């Protein structure tokens, strides 16, 4: 059964940190480049970071130097360490494969990150 379960979000003050986790089940994810995306209501989903099976990473310019993506292939889990959070990082965060597959890819429920003082 395909599952993507994101966790670790919350309400933090600017400058704070969070570590997001994504538990992925199903062989489709185990052998895939994985990524974190985020979405603000009314906007398109944005790719923020991706990681290959071998651990090579890429980041969006807006998060480079503050976000770190990692994965534990044995646990089928992807992580996103977010430091120096800014109000503009407020969004629902999702994980999924990169690139997305199919016209209607499966999405988990996401985890909400809210940055506010």
N, C-alpha and C positions, 0 to 999 in steps of 0.2 A: 504494500500500500504506500502510495506517495504521500509524504508529509514534509512540511517545512514548518518548524516551530521556532519562532523568534522570541527572545526574552532579554531582560536586562535594562530596558528603558526606564525612564522616570523623569522626575522634575529636579532639575539642578540649577544652580546659580551660574551665571557667566564665569568662565574660567575653570569650572569644575570638570570632572571626568566621569565617564561611564564605560562599561565593557558590555557590549552586546554579544549574545550567543545565538547561533542558529543550528538547530538539530535537524539534519536532513536524513530522511529514510528513502531507500530505493536506489538501485544501482545507477540510475540516470545521473544522480548527483555525485556519487562516489568517484566517478571517472570523468568529472567535468570541471572546467574552470568555474569557480563560484564567485559571486559578487554580492555586494550590499548596494541596495537602492534606497532612495527616500522619496517621499511624496508629501507635499503640502496640499490641503484641499483646494481644488480649483486649478492646480498645476499638474503638469505631466510628471510621471515618475522619472527620477534622476539617478543615473549611475554614479556612485561615489567611490567605489573601490572594487577591484577584482583580484583574484589570486588563482594561479594555475595549480594543477596537481603537484607540480614540482616546487611550488612556493614563490614563483615570480609574481610580483605585484605591480599594479598600476592604480593611480589615484586621480580623481578630478582635481583640477587646479585649486578649487575653493577649499579643499580639505587637506591638500598635500602638506605634510609636516605636522599635522594634528591628528590624523586618523591613521591607524595601523590595522591592516587586515591580516589574519592568520588562519590556519586551519589545522585540525587534527584529523588526518585521514582515517586513523584507526577508529576514531569515535564518530566519524561522519559529521563533524561539527566545524562550523566556521565562526570566527570571532571578529569583532570590530572594537578595537580600543579607541576611544574618542577622548582626546585631551583638549584643554583650553576651549571648552565649548562656548559658542557664541549664540546669541538669540536667533540668528539666521539658520542655525542648525536644527531648529525646532521643526519636527516632521515625524511622520510615521516611517519607520525603517523596516525594510524587508530584505530577505536574502533570496537568491535564485541563481540559476545557471547564467553563464555568460558565454556566448550571446543567448538570449532567450530563444526558446524553441517553440514553434507553432504559432498559429494565429491567436490562440487563447491559452497562454501558458498558465499552469497552476501557480497560485500565490498562497502563502500562509497568511495569518492574520496580522502579522507585523508587530512591532513594539514601538510605543510612542516615546519620543524624546522631546521634552519641553525644557527650554532654557530661559529662565526668567529670574529676575531678582525680586 
